């Protein structure tokens, strides 16, 4: 039975898609069956896994047109992908009047849960119905946080939404981990943000942090995870380390 993990933060540019792409490929390279479900109309995870946006059915068709998830999934050498394109923007309007609108994605993914170990849901940079569908389909959250001054402020709305989802829609949803991204060890700011987050969320911040690295920024333009683009880069080593830390957390949960 797959574990679904939503990668979410209402702020844009914090590394959600990059984290989805590289964590999926890293786990695949460790022998795990992984699906990346792109819930963001921008489709960055789709193109970052080497797929052309709009080349076939995708998340929109699964949500709104009754297409079976397994018919829309595309297998790539980096992992399986349920792709997205800008048609998904229309779902924001169409979902408003849908019956059980918060659970459409969860219901669509349930038939394929036995086909994967992990399903990662790449969320849009906003707290709306696509994100809410991902939160209702997920078991846990990974929250990428850029190491900047407003990092803690940006988490306030998300934590409020998480509490509301816990109370009314998905009581088992929990924070898997907060991931520090664009970490610059040369600045005091990065270490201060990291310390603040660890104080506010004890035990919830991943030990692994993702450094600022030009290879991480370059890789999407080649349609590759950074691990496939330059495996020896600092960014690649960080995401491989994150995958191992993530799996260690899963083993700890099993034995608790």
C-alpha positions, -999 to +999 in steps of 0.1 A: +000+000+000+015+033-011+022+061+013+011+094-002+032+125+007+022+160-003+050+184-009+035+217+000+041+254+008+019+283-003+050+303-011+064+299-046+101+293-055+109+273-023+119+241-041+086+220-041+089+207-076+127+202-074+122+183-042+095+161-057+116+153-088+148+145-070+133+126-041+113+105-065+144+096-086+166+091-055+140+066-041+136+049-074+174+044-076+171+028-041+147+003-055+114+019-045+083+020-066+075+057-068+049+079-085+051+117-089+016+132-092+018+168-105-010+188-091+004+222-101-009+238-134+026+251-140+037+215-147+072+220-135+075+185-121+062+172-154+088+189-175+115+183-149+110+146-153+116+149-191+079+150-202+063+174-227+034+192-211+000+184-227+013+154-246-015+132-233-041+129-205-029+140-170-041+151-136-068+173-150-084+145-170-082+122-139-099+148-117-125+162-141-130+138-170-131+104-153-099+091-169-084+063-148-052+072-131-033+042-145-043+053-181-027+088-176+005+077-158+037+079-179+067+059-171+101+076-174+136+065-166+134+088-136+101+074-122+064+073-130+046+106-135+009+116-135+016+148-156+000+182-154-004+211-178-022+245-178-056+228-184-054+220-147-061+257-139-096+250-151-101+225-123-099+254-098-133+266-111-148+232-119-141+217-085-161+243-067-194+227-077-182+191-076-197+166-052-172+156-024-148+180-041-120+176-016-117+139-021-117+135-059-080+131-061-079+106-033-106+085-048-089+086-082-056+074-068-069+046-045-070+020-073-033+024-079-021+025-043-010-011-044+012-004-074+036+019-055+056+023-023+053+061-023+032+087-042+045+123-040+020+151-047+035+183-060+012+211-049+006+245-064+020+276-045-014+285-030-039+271-005-069+263-028-089+233-040-060+215-058-038+218-027-068+207-005-073+176-027-036+167-023-039+172+015-069+150+017-052+123-004-019+124+016-009+107+047+019+132+055+035+165+044+070+175+034+073+213+036+102+228+018+112+261+034+136+286+018+162+299+042+150+335+043+137+360+068+100+354+061+102+316+063+084+313+096+057+338+086+050+319+055+043+287+075+015+303+096-013+299+070-002+264+061-002+252+097-037+268+101-049+249+070-033+217+083-053+221+116-085+226+097-079+196+075-071+175+106-103+187+122-127+182+093-113+162+064-082+141+071-075+136+108-044+114+103-025+140+082+008+149+098+041+167+090+067+142+078+093+169+078+103+204+071+130+207+045+155+236+045+162+246+009+186+270-007+208+268+024+239+289+023+264+279+049+283+311+043+256+333+058+243+337+093+207+340+080+205+303+069+217+290+103+194+314+121+163+303+101+173+267+107+176+272+144+143+291+145+125+263+127+140+236+149+128+256+180+093+260+166+090+225+152+111+202+174+118+169+158+101+179+125+130+195+106+150+171+084+187+170+093+195+171+056+193+206+041+195+214+004+223+239-005+223+266-030+238+249-060+239+260-096+235+224-108+201+222-091+190+252-110+204+240-143+190+205-143+153+213-151+162+230-183+175+196-195+144+178-183+164+158-157+167+155-119+199+170-107+210+135-096+209+124-133+223+157-145+254+158-122+254+131-096+286+144-080+272+179-073+264+191-038+227+193-047+227+157-059+245+144-028+220+164-006+189+148-023+204+113-021+210+119+016+175+132+020+161+100+004+180+079+029+168+101+058+132+098+046+135+060+045+150+059+079+119+078+092+096+052+076+115+024+093+112+042+127+074+046+121+071+009+114+089-002+146+071+023+169 
